Amino acid sequence: MVNLVIMRHGEAEPQYLSDSERQLTAAGQAEVSQMAEWLLHHYSAFDRIFSSPYRRTAQTAALLVSHGLTNQAAELNTDLVPEGNAQLVVDFLDVLYAENPEAKIVLVSHMPLVSFLVEALTRSGQTPIFDTAGMACICYHQHKGGIKEYACPSLIERVKSVS
């Protein structure tokens, strides 16, 4: 059972302001909406969504909420910034899962942290590159996880075109 999703924010505007203030583009909003619908269809609702405090990740998380992925507001976590420490996030998750082993959680963050999180959570030795709005769906229990699947807008479009 997938109980953890690590997601990269949708496409953001170019960096002409401070990095933390960059917003999602219209294409980025569409990517996130597409992935929210896919996630809801494949895995149903989640209990909690956490995002980096950066504007584009907060917007991504808000879109997930607006699509019904959870009935709670997204929560900010300052450890989910691009240069964040993956082990601190793993420790945070371990506390949450100790309190509620059945929790279903989405983390919205940035490259390179999303890649480092996948490696830290799965101990796979792999740090995958995430497309914008890409997500790793993970089965995570007792300090160890495994990736069930990776999805992103371009992969979903390829599947639709083959169907």
C-alpha positions, 0 to 999 in steps of 0.5 A, a space after each residue: 500500500 502506498 502511504 507516502 508520496 514525494 512530489 516535486 512542485 509544478 513548473 515555476 516561472 524563471 528565476 528573476 526574483 528570489 528563488 523562494 518567491 517564484 510562482 507556478 506558471 499556468 503550465 505548472 498549475 495544469 501539471 499539478 492538477 493533472 497529477 492530483 487527479 491521477 493520484 486521487 484516482 490511483 490512491 484515493 485521499 491522503 491524511 496530510 500534505 506538507 510543503 516547503 514554505 517556498 511559494 511554488 511548493 505552497 501553490 502546488 500543495 494548495 492545488 492538491 488540496 483543492 482537488 480533494 486529495 485531503 480535507 485539511 489545509 496543507 502544512 508548511 515544513 521548513 525542512 523541505 527547502 531545496 537544500 534541506 537535509 533528507 535525514 531530518 525529513 526522514 526523522 520527521 516522518 518516522 515520528 508521524 508514522 510512530 504516532 499513526 502507522 496508517 497515515 497517508 502523507 504527501 510531501 511537496 518539495 524541490 530538486 535536489 531534496 526530492 531525489 535525496 529523500 527517495 534515496 534516504 527512504 528506500 536506501 536504494 542507492 538511487 537518487 532519481 531525477 524528478 520532472 516538474 510535478 513528478 512524484 514517487 509513490 512509496 510504501 514506507 514502514 518502520 524506517 524502510 520503504 520501497 518505490 511502488 511507482 514513479 509518475 509525471 505528466 509526460 509519462 501519463 500523456 504517453 500512456 493516454 496516447 497508447 490507450 
